[in-house]
Amino acid sequence: MQELHDAPLAPLTTFRLGGPATRLLTATTDDEVIAAVREADASGTPLLVIGGGSNLVIGDKGFEGTALLLATKGFRLDGTALELAAGEVWTDAVARTVEAGLAGIECLAGIPGSAGAVPVQNVGAYGQEVAQTITEVVAYDRRAQETVTLTAEECAFSYRHSRFKADPERYVVLRVRFRLEDADGLSAPLRYAETARALGTEQGERVALTEARETVLKLRAGKGMVLDPEDHDTWSAGSFFTNPILDDAQLAAFLGRVADRLGPDVHPPAFPAGEGRTKTSAAWLIDKAGFTKGYGEGPARISTKHTLALTNRGSATTEDLLALAREVVAGVRDAFGVTLVNEPVTVGVEL
């Protein structure tokens, strides 16, 4: 297991931000992961687990403790059953399932990060989320000091949330298991209107798997959501804020603020999110509050391609990024009475 001291963490994140870790370990097997976690826990050393770094905002002072980089490999396909090691690159894994003719995660193409992170956030996009296909998650339980296998139900998935996110200090994901679908080379039924339009078909229809994946990649690239080291719009964590979910009272107050600010004929995006709950669009809120694409004058700005992405233009610090995020949160709250919640995990800092 590789060990470095005073190791830079910024290159391990898609924001390219953050100070160094006291110690950085790189684990290439599950046994190495478990050994590193047990060592940290036994000595009381703070532990930061890093996968693809696409969902991390690390403070400029860095991390005083042990950072553990998951570099485990493993892609095993048995019929429609897929098992991925936590360190597998997610977008590469999606490509391989499409090549194998299996449907279920093709619309999650291009999402940066590692396979071990997808159950934590219940990653989703373009009408799919991993909760629809995950069957089990193998993890090291730091409290019980043993490896456990959790069913999808035990993972307690909800919108961008899970048991792992609710109790971040307890579990380290080792492997993720999925059940995909053999639909004779066709995708899962399209659930997202934008994807269906781009493919020239209707929601609920199926298209060729490769066509679905390529279309999603084009849609994401147009929004700066596919990693490109030459494009600072992709020096981000993707969507920085989750879409707010409002209860009936909050929704009524929100619609009143919209009418007052934008006029009675303006109708914000609204999607059912369970009984008495409605989801609206964080991107819409940000834009209508006055934070348009490219907003900002400093080294941290809103993406020129998508209002939901905050970006490092090349010389930003984490504090620059957080200052912009706080400005957006305050502006949306003042305009519409809705408080945005950050999607990336913050390390050593708070929004």
Disulfide bonds with the S-S distance in Angstrom:
none
